[in-house]
């Protein structure tokens, strides 16, 4: 799993608590705490009391990075202050014996041990210690200052280190710290790094929460073994072959009432069928019951739809994505109601879409990269009173103000001009609808 570790070295300490909340809401996994003593590096940052105070406000992993001489003198007190991971620099140790002593002291305190190296330290000097630590930190700037430019040569160390760890069969975290931003983070991930420290690109951003979420969105593209739930809705099937292609690699299939009729035509056996079954063909129902398919029957009511109930159940599964087929139907009121299911998923931080062979609808809450595929147009519809800070790339027409207001402004029928478009939002929810030119 790729983890985001914002560094509070770039924080505004007058509002540190607020910024910590924003980082947390943005999906941070760690808080990276840079400890500087004014000797190993020229700057002085903060010490035990700050870490101890922050520990009371956060349940995130505290990732303490000791940029200090004599790191063994600091281990016990930072462990007591609330550190979960303690990393020290190999350059602060006179010999291998001192490195092992520090590692053993960290582990004896019940914490994970990390070992860091500067860009000017050869990787070969630390390889013997790799099997004995939980994490290796590769600095991509010289330690001691925030806001420095990324040193691209550090990527080579990360690649070599990942290959070495894999060769030994080690479950090693590789962390990189220094100058990482939206432009270079993909290169960092491709080098084998799985713990990413980000300072200025998050803490100096106008919207800290949005910046953190954007990094997490990028990370999601590099995740392996993603799971997908497909829901057959009780609407219309414009292209059953398309439905079959989408469902082919699904990990879990739910049918919403009459949506099971589409699955039956494709010869697909779902895991679950949900609804009041007023639209489900009797023969299909009997066949699926004979196949031991699970049924979840709900009484007829208008306070929720069959599809909403199906999505609620899908959100209880460990799924990374939900694709709803047949959710457009032949009626506008059904489509508008089904949009609510996308909002439900977005609020649960699950990617969801209504898909057909000609149209795809999904929610953008912070950031999205949208492959053009076969689509020609994209419309952006605000779902909240005001959606602000909207920026786009890869589209023909810019938004004049960067703000959309529900009931007054929409971004209809923009055109793709690049193979991938991006849409970023500082606050609010947008419904994005991609369509083909000839429907």
FENZI-V778311 format. One record per pair of residues at least 12 apart in sequence whose C-alpha atoms are under 8 Angstrom apart, sorted by the first residue. I is the first residue (numbers start at 1). GAP is how many residues later the second one is. Records with the same first field share a line. If there is no record, write none. Layout:
I->GAP  GAP
This chain:
1->193  222
2->191  192  193  194  217  221
3->25  26  27  191  192  193
4->23  24  25  26  191  192  193  194  211  212
5->23  24  25  26  27  58  190  191  192  193
6->17  22  24  25  26  190  191  192  193  196  197
7->24  25  26  27  190  191  192  196
8->23  24  25  26  191  195
9->24  25  36  137  190
10->136  137  189  190  193  194
11->192  193
12->191
17->37  40
19->184  189
20->38
22->186  187
23->185  186  189
24->36  185
25->184
26->182  183  184  185  186  187
27->185  186  189
28->32  184
29->31  32
30->30  31  32  33
31->29  30  31  32
32->30  31  32  33  165
33->18  29  30  31  32
34->12  30  31  32  33
35->12  29  30  31  32  33
36->30  31  32  108
37->30  31  32
38->30
39->29  30
40->27  28  29  52
41->26  27  102  103
42->102
43->101  102
48->29  30  33
49->32
51->27  30  31  32
52->29  30
55->26  27
61->22  23  24
62->20  21  22  23
63->20  21  22  23  24
64->14  19  20  21  22  23
65->21  22  23
66->20  21  22  23
67->21  22  76  77
68->20  21  24
69->23
70->22  23
71->17  21  31
72->30  33
75->30  31  34
76->29  30  33
79->27  30  32
83->28
84->27  28
85->26  27  28  29
86->20  25  26  27  28
87->26  27  28  29  48  50
88->26  27  28
89->26  27  28  29
90->25  26  27  36
91->26  27  30
100->29
103->29  30
112->21  22  23
113->20  21  22
114->19  20  21  22  23
115->18  20  21  22
116->20  21  22  23
117->20  21  22
118->20  21  22  23  24  25
119->19  20  21  22  23  32  35
123->34  38
130->35
131->34  39
133->39
134->37  38  39
135->37  38  39  40
136->36  37  38  39
137->37  38  39  40
138->16  19  20  36  37  38  39
139->15  37  38  39
140->12  13  14  36  37  38  39
141->36  37  38
142->36
146->32  33  53  54
147->31  32  52  53
148->30  31
149->29  30
150->28  29  30
151->28
155->32  33  36
156->35
158->16  33  34  35
159->32  33
162->12  29  30  31
173->20  21  22
174->18  19  20  21
175->18  19  20  21  22
176->12  17  19  20  21
177->19  20  21
178->19  20  21
179->19  20  21
180->17  18  19  21
181->17  20
182->19  33
186->32
189->30  33
207->219
210->156  215  216  217
213->153  154
214->152  153
217->150  151
226->93  94
227->23  24  91  92  93  94
228->21  22  23  24  91  92  93  94  95
229->21  22  23  24  25  85  90  91  92  93  94
230->16  17  20  21  22  23  24  92  93  94  95
231->22  23  24  25  79  80  91  92  93  94
232->21  22  23  24  27  28  30  31  92  93  94  95
233->22  23  24  25  26  27  74  91  92  93  94
234->22  23  24  25  26  45  73  92  93  95
235->23  24  91  92  93  94  95
236->90  91  92  93  94
237->25  88  89  92  119
238->88  118  119
239->117  118
240->22  26
242->114  115
243->82  113
244->22
252->18  19
253->17  18  19
254->16  17  18  19  20  56  60
255->15  17  18  19  55
256->17  18  19  50  51  54
257->16  17  18  19  20  21  22  23  49
258->19  20  21  22  23
259->21  67
260->13  20  24
261->19  20  23
264->20
269->19  24
270->23
271->22  23
272->21  22  23  24
273->20  21  22  23
274->21  22  23  24  32  35  36
275->21  22  23  24  31  32  34  35
276->21  22  23  24  30
277->20
307->31  34
308->30  32  33
311->30  34
315->30  33  35
319->31
320->30  31
321->29  30  31
322->28  29  30  31
323->29  30  31  32
324->28  29  30  31
325->29  30  31
326->28  29  30
327->27  28
328->26  28
342->12  20  21
343->20
346->17  19
351->12
358->17  77  78  81
359->16  74  75  76  77
360->73  74  75
361->70  71  72  73
362->69  70  71
363->66  67  68  69
364->59  60  61  65  66  67  68
365->60  62  63  64  65
366->58  59  60  61  62  63
367->55  56  57  58
368->54  55  56
369->51  52  53  54
370->50  51  52  53
371->48  49  50
372->44  46  47  48  49
373->46
374->62
375->41  59  60  61  62
376->39  40  58  59  60  61
377->36  37  38  39  57  58  59  60
378->34  35  36  37  38  54  55  56  57
379->31  32  33  34  35  52  53  54  55
380->30  31  32  50  51  52  53
381->23  25  29  30  31  49  50  51
382->22  23  24  27  28  46  47  48  49
383->23  45  46  47  48
384->21  22  44  45  46
385->20  21
386->17  18  19  20  42
387->16  17  18  38  39  40  41  42  43
388->14  15  16  37  38  39  40
389->13  14  35  36  37  38
390->12  13  33  34  35  36
391->32  33  34
392->29  30  31  32
393->28  29  30
394->22  23  24  25  26  27  28
395->19  20  21  22  23  26
396->18  19  20  21
397->17  18
399->12
